[in-house]
């Protein structure tokens, strides 16, 4: 396997050195089919506006038009379009997390800040719970691969996703759109923008409301998988003079759903759930202020942000059918929520204040320097009860962790000679974590009446990166980089041994070194664009949740991880109105230096196991066409109307869902489509998702043998099948 990996890496390296890279245009909905070339995109991947071709690391972007036509509405649908990135899901939304290039929490995050890939909104950090929040009213999405700790701070050792909202504009804009489809899918969205004070103040408000019915039959209640969400954003842009720019925004999101937690797989069980209680409510609030003043020599930025996440979840600790099959007892023994439940509330907040200075666009030396302070607070109140696993699953725990930190950072890009540039940057961070937890017994025999824990940990660490970039031509550049990432230690959320008065041990911090070589560029008059990269990640003490599905014991530990591979993505404008997109990522990885206590807890875990939830191959492809209706011989009364259609395909290879490599998730194929007609300020379209109607298991765990047949039983979560519908939009 190593030999084939080296051969693959060598071939990719050769192709990377020879082929250019891709940057897609920023455009409003409604492409101009007369435009043969693709405009160069600018990004803020280094917290200042730059051309994508000048960035010395891998960046993928999703434009505003693509977000709409590919029906990207949240983190799950977005990562379907990013080769090399995956988001394990447990059937709910609040426990999702992101893995990029094999770097991320192993099996499950240990604590609310155990993240290796974080989501930002215009550079402002959100929480781990917001990994699957709404992608809404965005100008573009920037996916930054590899350690981003130098400029974006902690918890970005695997990468970062930066959501760039549509800005308020002096130009009036208004639209409203509606959709309806199968599974009672319904959606209404709209926006209103324009000048409040001409040339001085502009505003924008936008909203979206959507819902869909459940799709998993449930013997103990209504179907699982239904979801309703509401999201809105308001923003003001002040431009009192040419040098000053102040953007203030507030957004909120509320989602209610019935999550699809582990259902029985095995013993010939059909795709039927048995949950007498299953609901989750989530609320997010984001406040952001970004003040910029352009001096003659540099630009000063003061960014203040606040993020709050509240989650309330209620569900059975064990599906009634799975509990019955494992124990041989009737399902009625597991149907009462009073003796079979996990209830928890999660309240997280993150306040950040950053001041930075950046070089002005066009400077011979590009640089940034800044200071930042932050405080995160996470409170988790969990009420567990499952008589089958008492006393480990009994009682209430009230967990709080507060993280306070500060950092200084800087990065500079220097011209070495001619077309060669050297970038070097670093960040010094100090943070402390204060933790307390109170366990209260519910009277279950064998448990202590109450048990309090507390602790404090401090961490001082550095992160940084350096790179060399060479510009072969104005349209082709290559780079090689080395970066160091870091993720602080802390105290895990779960401690089932608190019922016996045994305190939890803190888990260790994680550090990593990442190597990358890549190239991007364009040719054929910018009609063909490609980018490619090879990477190697050496992660020391990655954080892992050790979960024993037989006893339900949970421990927070560490394990070493190595991952390596290559990526290639691009686009080609075949002819007027015809566009092809494609991407592929190959990732290999393994777990190393497995501690004996870890191997004892997790069945099957040994040195050399595959990294869970990381597929070897992820692929994507798209074909889009847009033309004037007169070329189709349609009614000329439609005026300057355009017809369009697109197909989007993605593939995720088979991968293990657990660290013990006991449960293999099958490979999956996704096919989506959209076709529509735009005329004047109106649009009508048809859409379809998962048109192949694949029955995809999104997550799974091996539990125990069946009491009836001896067959090993698993708990699994399913993704939604085929959906389709129609939509209309009116622009005013």
N, C-alpha and C positions, 0 to 999 in steps of 0.2 A: 504493500500500500504506500509506504514512504517513497519507494522508487517511482511509482506512477505519479505520485504527487510532485516529486522533483521534476519529472519530465514535463508534466502539465505546467508547472510554474515556469520552466525554461521556455516553453513554447509561448506562453502568455507574455513573458518578458520581451521576447523578440517582437511579438506583434505590437506590444505596447510602445516599443521604441520606434516602430514604423508607422503607426496609425495615429491620427489626430483625435480630438475629443469634442464633446458635444455641449452646446449651450442653447437652450430653447428660448423663444421669444417671450417677452412680456406683452400681452395683448388683451384687449377686451374681447368679450364674446362676439363672434362674427368675424372670421378671418377674411382677408382680402385675397381672393383666388388669383388676382393678377400679380401678386407679389411672389417673385421667384426665389428671392434670398430670405434667409432667416436672420432677424435682427440679433445683435449681440446682447446678451443678458448681463445685467449688473446684480450683484448680491451684497449682502452685509455679513458675510460669513466670518469676517474679522472685525466686526462692530464698526465698520466704516464702509462707505459705498465704494465698490471696486468692480472691475470687469472680472467675470468668472475666469477668464483665461489667465489672470494674474494671481490666482489663489494656488499656493503650493501644497495642496492636499485635495483629497477627493470630496466633491460636492455634487449632489444631485438636486435638481430643482423640479418642481411641478408648477406650471403656470396657472393663471386664473382660468383660462379657457379649459385646460386639461382637468382641473379640479371639478369643473361643472360637467363636462362631457363624459368623464370617467366615473362620475357619481361618487366622488370622494367626499365623505361627510364626517369622517372621524379617523382616529388613529388606525383602526383595523383596516378600513378601506384604503387608507393612504399607503400603508406598508405593503399592501398587495402590489403596489407599483414601484417598490424600491427593492431591487435585487440585493440580496445579502443581509436584509433586515427582517426579523420576525418578531411577532408579538404573541407569546403564549397567552391563552385565555382560558379561564376556568368556568366559563358559562355565565359569568357576571361581567361588570365593566370596571369596578373599582379595584380589582386585584390584578389587572393586566399590567405587564411590564414589557420592555423592549430589549431585544438582544441584537447587537450589530456586529457582524464579522466574528461571531462566536464569543463576544464579550458581553457579559451581563450576569445578573444573579443566577445561580445554579438552582434550578427547580422552582424557587420562590423567594421573593425578597424577605430578608430577615427582619427589617424594620421599615418605618415610613420613609427613611432617607437612604435605603439600600438600593440605589439606582446607579446604573452605568450609562444609561442613555436617557437624557431628560428632555422634556418639551418646554420650549420658551415661546412667549408671545412678544414679538418685536424686541427680543433680547431680554425680556423679563422672565425669570424662572417660575415654573408652576410646580406642583407636587407630583409625586409618584402616582397618586390616585388619579391624576388627570391625564395619564398616558393614553387613555381612550376617549378623551373629551372631544367636543365638536370641532370640526374644521369648518369654519363658517366665515363668509364674507372676507375671503383672503385674496390678496394680490398674488401671492406665491407661497410655496413651502420650500424651505432650504433644508436639505438633509446633509449634515456635516459628518463625515465618516472618520473614525479614528479619534484618539484623545483630543478633546477640546478644552481641557482643564486650564490652559494658559489664559484664555480670554473669557470663557464661560464658567469657570470655577469647578467646584467639586461635583461629583456624581455625573461627570461627562467623560469618563475614561474610555467608553466605547463609542461615543459620538453625541450629537445633539440634533434636535429637530427644532427649527426656528420658524414659527408661523408669522407671516408678514401680512397684517390686515390691510384692506383697502383704505387709503387715506381720504380724509375729507378733501373736497375740491371746490374751487371757485366756480367750476362748470356745473350747472344743474344736472342732476341724475336722479331718476326714480324708476323703480320697477316693482312688479308684483308677479309672483309665479305660483302655480298650483300643480299638484300631482295627485294621481290616484292609481292604485294598482292592486295586484293580487295580495292575498293575506291582509286585505283591508289596509294596505299602505296608503297613507294620506299625508300630504305636506303642503304647507303654505309658507312662503318666504317673500321678503321684500326689503327695499332700502330706499332711503331718501337722503339726498346730499345736495349741497350748494353753498353759496355765499350767505353769511349772516351779516357781516360788515364787508362790503366790497374791498378786495385786495388785502384785507386785514384779518378777517376771521371766517373760517369755513367750518361747516359741521356735517356730520353724517350719523344717521341712525339706521340700524339694520336688525332684522329679526328672522327667525325660522321656527316653525312649529311642525313637528312630524310625529307620526305614530304608526304602529304596525301590530297586527294580532299575533298571538302565540302560534307555534307550529309543532310543539311536542305534546302528544296526548298525555294526560296526567290523571291517573285513577283516583287520586285523593283530592282533586280540585280542578280549577280551570287550566287550560293549556299553558305550557311554559314557553317563554320566549317573546311574550308581548312587551312592547316598549313604547313609551310616550316621552317626548323631550321638547323643551322650550329653551331657546337661546336668543340672546339679544346683545347688541353692543351700541354704545353711543360714544362719539369722539368729536373733539374740537381741535382745530389747528389754528394757532395764532401766529401770524407773520407780520408784526408791526413794522418791520423794516427788512432790508435785504439781508441783514446779518443774523437776525433773530428768528428762531423757529421753536414753538412750544406746542407739543402734542399731548393732549390729555384724553384718556379713554377709560371707560368703565364697561365691563361685560359681565353677564351672568348666564348661568345654565342650570336647568332643573331637569332631571331625568328620573322616570319611574319605570321599573321593569320587573318581570318575574324571571329570575335567572335560571339557567339550566345547569345545575350542579350535577355531580356524579350520578349517572343512571347505571343500571345493571347491564353488563355485557357478559354473556355466557349462559349456559344451561338453556340455550335456545330462546332466550328472552327477546321479545320484539322491542322496537324502539318506543318504549312506554315508560314514563316516569311515575314515581310514587311519592309525591311531596304534599303533605297536608298544609305546609306553610312555605312560601317562597316569594319574597318580595325584597326589592332594593330601591332605595331612594337616594339620589345624589344631588348635591347643589354645589356649584362653583361660583366664586366671585373673583374677578380680576380688576385691579385698579392700577393704572400706569400713567406716570407723568415723565415725559422726556423733553428736557429743555436744552436747546443747542444755540450757541453763539459763535459765529465765525469771526475770529480775529484774523489779522493779516497773515500770520505765520502758522496758525493752528486753529482747531475748533474745540471749544469746551462743551462738554455734555454732562448734565446732571440728570440721572434717571432714578426715579423712586417708584417702587412697585410693591403691591400687596396682593397676595393670593390666599384664598380661603377655600377649603374643601370640607364638606360635611356629607357623611355617608351613613345611612342606617340600613342594616341588612338583617333579615329574619329568614331562616330556612331550617329544615330538618338536618340534623347532624348526619343522618344516614337515610338514603332512599329506602322506603319500606320494602320494596321488592329485593333490593340488594341485602338488606338486613335479614330478611326472611330466608333468602337462599343461603347466606353464610351460616346462620344459626340453626336452621331447620324449624324455626318457630313461625307461627302465622303472622301475616303482615299486620294484623291488628295490634300486635305487640309493639310495633314501631310507629303507629299512626298518630298517637297522642303527642302533640307538640310539648306538653308539659314534661314529658320524659324523654323527648328526642328533639333537641333544638340547639341551634347556635344563633344567638342574638348578639349583635354588636353594633356599636356606634363609633364612628371614626371622625374626629374633628382635627383638621390640620390647618395651620396657617404658616405663611412664609412672607416676611418683610425684608426688603432689600433696598439699600441705598448705595448708589455707585456714582463716583465722579471720575471723569476721564478726559484726557486730552488726546487729540488725534491730528495727524498731519492732514493738510488740505488736499483735495484731489489734484493730481498732476504734480505733486511734489517729487523731487528726484529721490528723496529718502522717505519711505512710507513707515510710519510709526504710530504707536499707541501706548499710553501709560495711564494708570489709574489706581484708585483705591476703592474698596467696597466693604461694607459691613452688612451683616445679615443676622436674623434670628428666626428659627423655625420652632414651632411647637406642635407636637402631635399627641393627642389623647385618644386612647382606645379603651372602651368599656365593653367587655365581652362576658356574656352569660351563657355558659355551656351546660348541657345536660344530655347525657346518653347513658341510660341505665346499663346497657350492655358493656360499656367500657368504664363504669364507675370503679374507683373514684377519680381516675384521670380526667374524665369528662364530667365534671360536676363543680358548680360554684361560679362565682363572679370574679373577674379580674379588672382592675382599673389601672391602666398603664399610661404613663406620661413621660415623654422625652423632650427636652428643650435643648436645642443646639444654638449656640451663639458663636459667631466667628467674624474674623476680619482678614482682609488680604490686600496685598499690593501686587500689581502686575504690570508687565510691559512687553512689547514686542517691536522689533525694528527690521525692516527689509533694506539691505544695502546693496548698491551696485558694486560687484567685485571687478568685473571688466566687461566691456562690450555688452554681451547678452546674458551674462551670468549674474544671478542675484543670490544673496545669502540672507536668510531669515533666521533670527534667533530671538527667543522670548522665554519668559519665566514668570512664575507666580509663587509668592510666599504666603502661606495661610496658617493661621492659628485658630483653632476652634475648641470649644468645650461642650461636653454633653452631660446634662444632669438628668437622672432617671429615677423614677419611683414607681412602685407597683403595690397595690393592695389586693390580696386575695381574700375573699369572704366565702366561707362554706355555706352550702344550702342544707347542711345537716346530714349529708351522705356519710355513712359509717366509714371510718378509716381516714377521714380528712381532719385537718386542724381547723379550729373555729375561724381563725384569721391569721394572715401572715403578710408582713410588710417587707418590701425590699427597696433599697435605694442605692445609688452609686453615682460617681462623677468620674469622667474620663476626659483627658485633654490630649490634643494632637497638634503637633507642629510639623508641617510638611511643605515640600516644594514640588512643583510640577513645571513642565516646560516642553519646548520643542525647538528643533532647528532643522533647516532644510536648505538645499541648494536647488535652484530652478534655472533652467536654460531655455532661452527663447530661440528655437531653430529658425523661426520666421514669424511674422506678425500673426499668423494663424496656427502656429504649432509650438507647444512648449512641453517640457518634461521636468520632473522633479524627483528628488529623493529626500526622505525625511525620517527623523527619529524623534519620538515624543515619549514623555513620561506622564502617566496618569496615576491618580491616587483616589482612594475612597476610604473615608474614615471608618473606624470600628464603632462599636456601640453595644446596645443591649437589645436582644431579640424581643419581638412582640409576644412570643408564646413561651410559656413555662408551665407545663402541666404538672411538674413536680412541686409547684407552689402549694398544691393540695396537701403535701406532706411536710411543708415548712422548709423545703430545700430551695435556696436561691439560685437564680440563673447566673451563669458566667458570661462576661462580655465576650463578644467575638472580636477578632483581630482586624486591623485595617488591611486594605488591599492596595497593592501597587502593581504597576505594569510598565513595560517598555514595548513600544509599538514601532515597527519599521514599515515604510511604504516607499514604493517606487511607482511612478505613474506618468501619464502623458495625456494631454487633451489638445484638440485643435479642430480645424475644419478645412475642407477643400471643395473643389468643384463649385466655385462661387458660393460657398457656404451652404450648399445644398446637402452635402454629406458631412455629418459631425459625429465624432467618436471620442470616447474617453476610456481609459483602461488603467488598472492599477494592480499591483501585487502587494500583499501585506503579510506580516508575521507579528503575532501578539504573544508576549510572554508575561503571564499574569501570575503574581505571587500572592497566595492566601486569598483567593476569591471566596466570597461569602456564600455559604450553602446552607439551605434548610434541610436538616436530616429528619425525614418523616417516615415513621414506621407504620405502614398501613394495617398491620396486624394488631398493634397495641395502641396506635394513634399517638405514640410518643413523638415529640417535636424538640429538636435541639438546634441551636445556632452554632455552626462550626465553620471551618475554612478548608479549602483545598486548592492546589495549584492547577492552572489551566494554561494550555497552549493552543493557539489556533493559527491557521495560515490558509492562504488561498489567493484567488484572483477574481477580478471583476472586469466586465466589458459592457458598455452601453452606448447607444447612439440613436441617430435618426437620419433619414434620407428622404429628401423631397424628390420623388420619382419624376414627376411632371407637374404642370400647373394643376393645383388642387388635390394632388395625391401625395400623402405622407405616410412613411413607415417608421415605426419606432421599435427598438429592441433592446434587450439587456440580459445579461447572464452573470451569475456569481457562483463561484465554487469555494466551499469552505470545508476544511478539515479541522478537527479539534479533538483534544482528549483531556481527561482528568488525571492528575498526577499527584504523587505523595499523599495518598489516602491514609488518614490516621486509622489505627485499629478500632477506636471507638466509633468512628464514622462508618467503617465497613460493617461493624456489628449492627448498627442501627438500620442501615439501608441495605436491603437484600440485593445481592448481586454486584455491589459497588466494589471495584478493584481498580488498581492502577491501569491506565490505558483505556478506560471506558470512554465512549463518545460523550461529548457535551450534550446534555439533554436539550431538546427543542431546537437544535441547530441542524438544518438539512444540508446535505452536501451540495445540492444544486437548487438554485432558484432561477427561474426564467420569466421573462415577460416579452410580449410582442403586441404591436398595435398596427392597424391599417385604417387610415382615415381618408375620406374623399369629400370635397366640397366643390360645388359648381353652380353657375347661374341656371335658373330653371328654364330659360329660353333655349339652352343647349339640350334640354331634355324634351323639348317640344311641348312644354306645358303652357297654360293660358297666359298670354302676355299681360292680362289685367293685373297680375301679381306684381308687375313693375320690376324693380331691380331685386327680385327675390333670389334667395340661395337655398339649395337643397344640400343636405349633408348626411353622412352616416359614418360610423366608426365601429370597429371591433377591437376589443381588448382581451388579451389572453395572458394568463399567468400560471406558473407551475411551481409547486413546492414539493421537493423530494421527501422521501420517507425519512423519519427521524425518530429517535427515542424520546419519550415524554418524561422519563425519570432518570435519575443519576445511576441507578442500578442497571439500566439498559434492559429492563424487563418488559416494558410495554412499547411496542413499535407502532407509531402512527403511520398510516399508509400515505403514499404520495397523493397529491390532489391537483386537479386541473380546474381552472376558473375561466369562464368565458362570459364577457359582458358586451352589450351592444346598445347603441343609441342611433336613431335616425330622425331627422327633423326637417322642418321648413321654416326659414326666416324671411319675413317680408315687412318692409317699412319698420315699425317698432314692435312687431309681434313675432312670436315663435310658437310652433306646435311640434311636439316630438313624441316618439315612442321609445321605451327603454326596456332592457331586460338584464337581470343579474343572475349569475350562476346558471346560465342557459343549458349547461350539460346536466344540471340537476344531480350533481354528485352528492352522495351521502357522506359528508366529511366529518370524521371525528376530530375535534379540535384539541382535545386533551384527554388523557387517560392514565389510570394507575391500577396496578395489579393489587387486589385486596387479599383474598383468602380462598381456600378450596370450598366448593359447594358442599353443603351438608348432605345433599341428596345424591349427587353424581360424582363428587370428588374433582370435578373440573375446576380449574382456576377461574375465579370470578374477577372482573375488573369493573371499576367505575369510570364512566366516560361522559364527555360533553359533546354535543353535536352542533354543527353550524347549520344555518338556514339553507334550504334548498332553493329551487328556481323561483324567481319573482319577476313580474313584468307589469308594465302599466303605461300610462300616457301622461303628458304634462303640457302646460301652456304658460307662456310668459308674455307680459305686456310691459314695454318700456315707455315711460311718459316723457 
